Amino acid sequence: MRSYLALLTAAVALAATQAPAAGGRGGPVVHGYPYAPRCPGAGIRDVVDRWGMYACNCTSYVAWALEANGQRTDWFIPGAMNAWNWPHVARLAGLRVDRSPTVGSVAVWPRLAPPFGHVAYVTAVDSSGFVAVAEYNLPGPTGKQTYAFDTRRFVPVAGALFIHVPRRARG
C-alpha cells in the first residue's frame, strides 16, 4: 500500500508539472488529490496536510488544486484557514476578492455549513451566471459532510465570493 501511495503521489506531481495553466487548453488540473486514498467514508480523520489544513476537507483540496495549477499558496495563514475566513486572509495578502468568477479562482461560500463555510476550485464560467467547480466534502442538504470529491456544473454564484489567486513566481 505504501508503494502505491508513493507511486500515486509521484504521478500527481508529474501531472501537475505537465498540466496546462489554469484556463488553458484542457482546463485546470482537478484530479489527483493525493490524500484521496486516506479519506474516510464518513467522519473526519484529522490528518493535517502539507498546507496545515485537514485532509479530505474542501480547504485542503482547494489548496492542492491551487498548487497543482501553479498558483500561489504562500498566502495561507496556519490556523486561520476555515473556509469562511479565506476572503479575509486573501485580502490581507493583497489578493483580489470580488463577486466575479474566473477559471482558476477560488469560490467561497462563507455561510454554507456553519461555522466553517465552503470553498471550491472554479473550472469553468458560463455567460449565464453559473460556474463549474471541483470540490471536496460538499456539505449535504442536512449539513452532513460527504468527505468525497465531486465536480458540479451550473452552480449559481449568488452568495459566493471569488478569490483570484495569481500564478507562482518562477525562480
C-alpha positions as a printed NumPy array, in Angstrom:
array([[  0.   ,   0.   ,   0.   ],
       [  2.826,   2.388,   0.853],
       [  4.466,   1.904,  -2.556],
       [  1.088,   2.517,  -4.218],
       [  0.738,   5.833,  -2.38 ],
       [  4.302,   6.821,  -3.283],
       [  3.615,   5.987,  -6.937],
       [  0.315,   7.888,  -6.859],
       [  1.985,  10.925,  -5.29 ],
       [  4.755,  10.868,  -7.922],
       [  2.172,  10.603, -10.715],
       [  0.241,  13.569,  -9.325],
       [  3.414,  15.64 ,  -9.076],
       [  4.343,  14.777, -12.664],
       [  0.823,  15.562, -13.88 ],
       [  0.924,  18.921, -12.122],
       [  4.176,  19.862, -13.865],
       [  2.776,  18.766, -17.234],
       [ -0.601,  20.424, -16.707],
       [ -1.761,  23.376, -18.755],
       [ -2.138,  26.67 , -16.965],
       [ -5.461,  27.243, -15.282],
       [ -7.893,  28.087, -18.019],
       [ -5.514,  26.889, -20.738],
       [ -6.2  ,  24.157, -23.261],
       [ -7.525,  21.132, -21.479],
       [ -8.602,  23.124, -18.44 ],
       [ -7.205,  23.14 , -14.957],
       [ -5.91 ,  20.097, -13.087],
       [ -8.641,  18.877, -10.722],
       [ -7.982,  15.142, -10.361],
       [ -5.17 ,  13.538,  -8.405],
       [ -5.701,  14.869,  -4.881],
       [ -3.007,  12.891,  -3.022],
       [ -4.986,  12.475,   0.202],
       [ -7.934,  10.769,  -1.544],
       [ -6.84 ,   7.213,  -0.62 ],
       [ -6.888,   8.233,   3.055],
       [-10.294,   9.914,   3.016],
       [-12.801,   8.129,   5.172],
       [-16.286,   7.24 ,   4.048],
       [-17.666,   9.207,   6.985],
       [-16.136,  11.262,   9.748],
       [-13.024,  13.362,   9.838],
       [ -9.745,  11.587,  10.081],
       [ -7.867,  14.591,  11.471],
       [ -4.882,  14.187,   9.152],
       [ -3.196,  17.554,   8.686],
       [ -1.953,  18.127,   5.145],
       [  1.175,  19.923,   3.956],
       [ -0.686,  23.287,   3.963],
       [ -1.718,  22.912,   7.618],
       [ -5.34 ,  22.07 ,   6.799],
       [ -7.37 ,  18.962,   7.498],
       [ -7.14 ,  16.439,   4.662],
       [-10.368,  15.352,   2.989],
       [-11.916,  18.773,   3.547],
       [-12.688,  21.444,   0.973],
       [ -9.853,  23.704,   2.133],
       [ -7.203,  21.009,   1.745],
       [ -8.495,  20.06 ,  -1.703],
       [ -8.525,  23.669,  -2.943],
       [ -5.016,  24.252,  -1.553],
       [ -3.896,  21.2  ,  -3.551],
       [ -5.744,  22.396,  -6.691],
       [ -4.082,  25.813,  -6.47 ],
       [ -0.65 ,  24.244,  -6.167],
       [ -1.341,  21.662,  -8.905],
       [ -2.274,  24.511, -11.241],
       [  0.818,  26.584, -10.481],
       [ -0.963,  29.137,  -8.329],
       [  0.25 ,  30.714,  -5.099],
       [ -0.338,  29.096,  -1.721],
       [  2.126,  31.253,   0.208],
       [ -0.71 ,  33.475,   1.446],
       [ -2.186,  30.841,   3.756],
       [ -2.06 ,  31.592,   7.485],
       [ -1.748,  28.44 ,   9.624],
       [ -4.703,  28.102,  11.958],
       [ -6.777,  30.728,  10.129],
       [ -7.923,  28.835,   7.056],
       [-11.505,  27.777,   7.77 ],
       [-13.358,  28.368,   4.512],
       [-15.373,  31.331,   5.808],
       [-12.1  ,  33.168,   6.549],
       [-10.396,  32.682,   3.149],
       [-11.594,  36.038,   1.709],
       [-10.2  ,  37.932,   4.724],
       [ -6.853,  36.109,   4.599],
       [ -6.662,  36.663,   0.821],
       [ -7.288,  40.395,   1.222],
       [ -4.558,  40.577,   3.878],
       [ -2.198,  39.088,   1.272],
       [ -3.255,  41.639,  -1.343],
       [ -5.252,  39.217,  -3.482],
       [ -8.339,  40.406,  -5.352],
       [-11.635,  39.214,  -3.851],
       [-14.915,  40.019,  -5.614],
       [-18.168,  38.568,  -6.94 ],
       [-16.849,  37.926, -10.495],
       [-15.752,  34.313, -11.086],
       [-12.876,  33.357, -13.357],
       [-11.408,  29.967, -14.211],
       [ -8.841,  29.156, -11.543],
       [-10.395,  31.353,  -8.874],
       [-11.493,  30.036,  -5.501],
       [-15.247,  30.113,  -4.897],
       [-16.083,  30.781,  -1.254],
       [-19.481,  30.359,   0.372],
       [-18.786,  31.824,   3.841],
       [-22.233,  30.997,   5.239],
       [-22.543,  27.439,   3.947],
       [-22.105,  24.69 ,   6.566],
       [-21.799,  26.991,   9.589],
       [-19.476,  27.674,  11.22 ],
       [-16.922,  26.537,   8.626],
       [-18.097,  27.763,   5.207],
       [-17.131,  26.031,   1.953],
       [-14.557,  26.574,  -0.81 ],
       [-14.28 ,  25.073,  -4.295],
       [-11.992,  25.488,  -7.323],
       [-13.626,  27.17 , -10.341],
       [-13.12 ,  25.118, -13.512],
       [-15.46 ,  26.946, -15.922],
       [-17.579,  30.088, -16.12 ],
       [-20.539,  30.487, -18.465],
       [-22.187,  33.656, -19.703],
       [-25.481,  32.966, -17.912],
       [-24.007,  33.489, -14.443],
       [-23.134,  29.931, -13.476],
       [-19.817,  28.277, -12.704],
       [-18.486,  24.742, -12.73 ],
       [-16.424,  23.714,  -9.721],
       [-14.29 ,  20.884,  -8.408],
       [-14.521,  20.313,  -4.674],
       [-14.16 ,  18.002,  -1.735],
       [-16.532,  17.474,   1.152],
       [-19.558,  19.433,  -0.082],
       [-21.977,  19.593,   2.828],
       [-25.169,  17.677,   2.188],
       [-28.657,  19.17 ,   2.5  ],
       [-28.826,  18.269,   6.177],
       [-25.333,  19.642,   6.844],
       [-23.859,  16.118,   6.861],
       [-20.319,  16.004,   5.491],
       [-19.574,  13.792,   2.483],
       [-15.759,  13.55 ,   2.59 ],
       [-15.762,  12.892,  -1.157],
       [-14.56 ,  14.555,  -4.376],
       [-17.135,  15.951,  -6.769],
       [-17.471,  18.234,  -9.75 ],
       [-20.583,  20.316, -10.223],
       [-21.818,  22.312, -13.194],
       [-24.402,  25.091, -13.317],
       [-23.561,  26.25 ,  -9.803],
       [-25.19 ,  29.647,  -9.084],
       [-22.804,  32.362,  -7.954],
       [-25.286,  34.003,  -5.572],
       [-23.789,  34.239,  -2.093],
       [-20.292,  33.373,  -3.319],
       [-17.11 ,  35.402,  -3.257],
       [-14.225,  34.68 ,  -5.611],
       [-10.547,  34.861,  -4.729],
       [ -8.297,  35.492,  -7.732],
       [ -5.051,  33.681,  -6.998],
       [ -2.112,  34.503,  -9.264],
       [  0.404,  32.018, -10.579],
       [  3.501,  31.32 ,  -8.508],
       [  6.591,  33.324,  -9.389],
       [  9.207,  31.314, -11.215],
       [ 12.593,  31.192,  -9.758]])
